Amino acid sequence: MPIIIREVEETMHQRMPLIAKSCVPWLALAGLLLPAVASADAVSERLAESLQVNGQSMPVEQVSATPMDGLYHVRLENGESFYSNADGSHFLIGDLYQNTDNGLVNLTEQGRNQERADALAAVPDSERVIFRGMKSPKATVVVFTDPSCPYCVRLHEAIPELNERDIAVHYMAFPRAGMGSNAATSLERVWCSENRSEAMNQVKQGQELTTTASCDNPVADQFELGKLLGVQGTPAIVLPNGQLVPGFVPPDRLVGMLGLEDE
């Protein structure tokens, strides 16, 4: 885990002018940091009020103490985050690890996972395309999908087996080429259909839907949410704990990742 000083300096130099102008809201960090003592709270509050880069005040959303003495996690309003010392004179960009007897634990990634889980929990079932078996699922995965993606089609073909193994699949839209693409139009037509699951089956089989794409639908919002949650391609599978798994995962492996292989 080398820390490359030049990369840190260049990254901060490139990001900070843009960050200072940004006002995109983001979720508060949860489940990453240990409870702060009163003195740490005071430092966090002071740092949040005084943090500047190139003479510009940073749009700080939250500053929290970390398990490492003197190091604070800074989250900005646009979702960018980094670590700072108590007076804001030094920054670190990267992940914070805890060195335990069982190996390294990525505390920063744990925080990201919780954020994803919280964000997806706020999306109602009415805005998803849901495939579930006859019984109550033992686990539910959220999949950001694109009908033009071959590996999305491959994953979709595995849904009957996943449902049979008591895994529900909740689809959310992620047109890789953007909202002006054919995939985006297809996804909007899916969400505008009376039977979304059947419409999703059809587009995954290469059929063209005749449903209108002009209804009030969440495709654009889900596309933006996916980007905020770190989705870069499809399929992107989010496990119940918020862990993001990129790409196609065979059913047996997914069952193992969900801890269901012994049930």
C-alpha positions in Angstrom: 0.0 0.0 0.0 2.5 2.6 -1.1 1.6 6.3 -0.6 2.8 8.2 -3.6 3.1 11.8 -2.5 3.1 13.3 -6.0 -0.1 11.5 -6.9 -1.7 12.7 -3.7 -0.7 16.3 -4.4 -1.8 16.1 -8.0 -5.1 14.5 -7.2 -5.9 17.1 -4.5 -4.8 20.0 -6.9 -7.1 18.6 -9.6 -10.1 17.8 -7.4 -10.2 20.7 -5.0 -11.2 23.6 -7.3 -14.0 21.5 -8.7 -15.0 20.3 -5.2 -15.3 23.8 -3.9 -17.9 24.6 -6.6 -19.9 21.5 -6.2 -23.1 21.2 -4.4 -24.2 17.7 -5.2 -25.7 16.1 -2.0 -24.4 12.9 -0.6 -25.0 10.5 2.2 -23.5 10.8 5.6 -20.8 8.3 6.6 -22.1 5.6 8.8 -20.6 2.6 10.5 -16.9 3.4 9.7 -15.6 5.4 12.6 -15.4 4.8 16.3 -17.3 7.2 18.6 -15.3 10.3 19.2 -14.5 11.7 22.6 -15.4 15.3 23.4 -12.0 16.7 22.4 -12.2 14.9 19.1 -15.7 16.4 18.5 -14.3 19.8 19.1 -11.5 19.3 16.6 -13.9 17.9 14.1 -16.2 20.9 14.4 -13.3 23.3 14.2 -11.8 21.6 11.1 -15.2 21.6 9.4 -15.5 25.3 9.8 -11.9 26.3 8.9 -10.8 23.8 6.2 -9.5 25.7 3.2 -7.5 24.8 0.0 -5.9 27.6 -2.1 -7.7 30.1 0.1 -11.1 28.7 -0.7 -13.4 27.3 2.0 -14.3 23.6 1.4 -18.0 22.6 1.4 -17.6 20.2 4.2 -20.5 18.0 5.1 -19.0 16.0 7.9 -15.7 15.6 9.8 -15.3 12.5 11.9 -12.6 11.1 14.1 -11.0 7.8 12.9 -9.5 5.0 15.0 -6.1 6.5 14.2 -5.1 9.2 16.6 -4.9 12.7 15.0 -6.5 11.6 11.7 -9.9 12.8 10.7 -12.2 11.7 7.9 -13.5 14.6 5.8 -16.6 14.2 3.6 -17.5 17.0 1.3 -21.0 17.9 0.0 -20.3 16.3 -3.4 -19.3 12.9 -2.0 -15.6 13.3 -2.2 -13.7 12.3 0.9 -10.2 12.3 2.2 -8.3 12.3 5.5 -6.8 15.3 7.3 -4.8 16.0 10.3 -6.3 18.2 13.1 -5.4 21.5 11.7 -5.9 20.8 8.0 -2.3 21.2 7.0 -1.9 17.7 5.6 -4.2 15.4 3.6 -4.2 11.8 2.7 -6.2 10.3 -0.2 -6.9 6.6 -0.1 -8.4 3.9 2.1 -7.8 3.5 5.8 -7.0 -0.1 6.9 -7.1 -1.6 10.3 -4.3 -4.2 11.0 -6.0 -7.0 12.9 -4.9 -10.5 14.0 -7.0 -11.8 11.1 -5.4 -9.5 8.5 -6.1 -6.1 7.1 -9.6 -4.7 7.3 -10.5 -1.9 4.9 -12.5 0.5 7.1 -13.0 3.0 4.3 -14.6 0.3 2.1 -16.8 -0.8 5.0 -18.1 2.8 5.1 -18.8 2.8 1.4 -20.7 -0.5 1.7 -22.9 0.9 4.4 -23.6 4.0 2.2 -24.6 1.8 -0.7 -26.9 -0.3 1.5 -28.5 2.8 2.9 -29.0 4.5 -0.4 -30.6 1.4 -2.0 -32.8 0.8 1.0 -34.3 4.2 0.2 -35.4 3.1 -3.3 -38.9 1.6 -3.1 -39.8 -1.7 -4.6 -42.2 0.2 -6.9 -39.2 1.7 -8.7 -37.5 -1.7 -9.3 -37.9 -4.6 -11.6 -38.1 -7.6 -9.3 -37.6 -11.3 -9.9 -38.3 -13.6 -6.9 -39.1 -17.2 -6.4 -42.2 -18.7 -4.9 -40.8 -18.7 -1.4 -39.6 -15.8 0.7 -36.0 -15.1 -0.4 -33.2 -15.8 1.9 -31.2 -13.0 0.3 -31.8 -10.2 -2.1 -29.2 -8.7 -4.5 -29.6 -5.4 -6.4 -28.3 -5.5 -10.0 -27.6 -2.4 -12.1 -28.3 -3.6 -15.6 -28.1 -2.6 -19.3 -30.0 -4.7 -21.9 -27.2 -4.1 -24.4 -24.6 -5.7 -22.1 -23.9 -9.4 -23.0 -22.9 -10.3 -19.5 -26.2 -8.8 -18.2 -28.0 -11.1 -20.5 -25.9 -14.0 -19.2 -26.8 -13.1 -15.6 -30.4 -12.7 -16.5 -30.4 -16.3 -17.9 -29.3 -17.4 -14.4 -32.2 -15.8 -12.6 -34.4 -18.9 -12.6 -31.7 -20.8 -10.8 -31.0 -17.9 -8.4 -34.7 -17.7 -7.6 -34.9 -21.5 -7.1 -32.1 -21.1 -4.6 -34.1 -18.4 -2.8 -32.2 -15.4 -4.0 -34.3 -12.5 -5.3 -32.9 -10.2 -7.9 -33.9 -6.5 -7.9 -33.0 -4.7 -11.1 -32.1 -1.1 -11.3 -31.3 0.8 -14.6 -27.8 1.7 -15.7 -27.5 2.5 -19.4 -23.7 2.5 -19.9 -23.7 4.8 -22.8 -25.8 7.4 -21.1 -29.4 8.7 -21.2 -29.3 9.4 -24.9 -28.6 5.8 -25.8 -30.8 3.1 -27.2 -30.2 1.1 -24.0 -31.7 4.0 -22.0 -34.7 4.1 -24.2 -35.2 0.3 -23.8 -34.9 0.6 -20.1 -37.4 3.4 -20.0 -39.8 1.3 -22.0 -39.3 -1.5 -19.5 -40.2 0.7 -16.6 -43.2 2.1 -18.5 -44.6 -1.4 -19.2 -47.5 -2.8 -17.3 -45.6 -6.0 -16.7 -42.0 -4.9 -16.1 -40.6 -8.3 -15.4 -42.0 -9.7 -18.7 -40.7 -6.6 -20.5 -37.3 -7.1 -19.0 -37.3 -10.7 -20.2 -38.1 -9.5 -23.7 -35.4 -6.9 -23.9 -32.8 -9.3 -22.5 -33.8 -11.7 -25.4 -33.1 -8.9 -27.9 -36.8 -8.0 -28.6 -37.8 -4.5 -29.2 -40.6 -3.1 -27.0 -43.3 -1.0 -28.5 -44.2 0.6 -25.1 -43.8 4.3 -24.9 -40.7 5.6 -23.1 -42.3 8.9 -22.1 -43.9 7.9 -18.8 -42.6 9.2 -15.5 -39.9 6.7 -14.8 -36.8 6.5 -12.5 -34.2 5.4 -15.1 -32.3 8.7 -15.2 -32.3 8.9 -11.4 -31.1 5.3 -11.0 -28.3 5.9 -13.6 -27.1 8.9 -11.5 -27.4 6.9 -8.3 -25.4 4.1 -9.8 -22.6 6.4 -10.6 -22.6 7.9 -7.1 -22.4 4.5 -5.7 -19.4 3.5 -7.7 -21.0 1.6 -10.6 -18.7 1.8 -13.6 -20.1 -1.0 -15.8 -22.7 -3.7 -15.9 -23.8 -5.9 -14.5 -23.0 -4.5 -11.1 -24.2 -6.6 -8.2 -24.8 -5.1 -4.8 -24.9 -7.6 -2.0 -27.2 -7.1 1.1 -24.3 -5.6 3.0 -23.7 -3.0 0.3 -20.6 -4.7 -1.2 -20.3 -3.9 -4.9 -19.4 -6.8 -7.1 -18.7 -5.8 -10.7 -19.4 -8.2 -13.6 -21.1 -11.5 -14.1 -21.0 -13.9 -11.1 -22.0 -17.6 -11.6 -24.8 -18.7 -9.4 -22.7 -21.1 -7.3 -20.2 -18.4 -6.5 -22.9 -15.8 -5.7 -24.5 -18.3 -3.4 -21.2 -18.7 -1.6 -20.7 -14.9 -1.4 -24.1 -14.7 0.3 -23.2 -17.4 2.8 -26.0 -19.7 1.6 -24.0 -22.7 0.5 -24.5 -24.6 3.7 -28.2 -24.0 4.0 
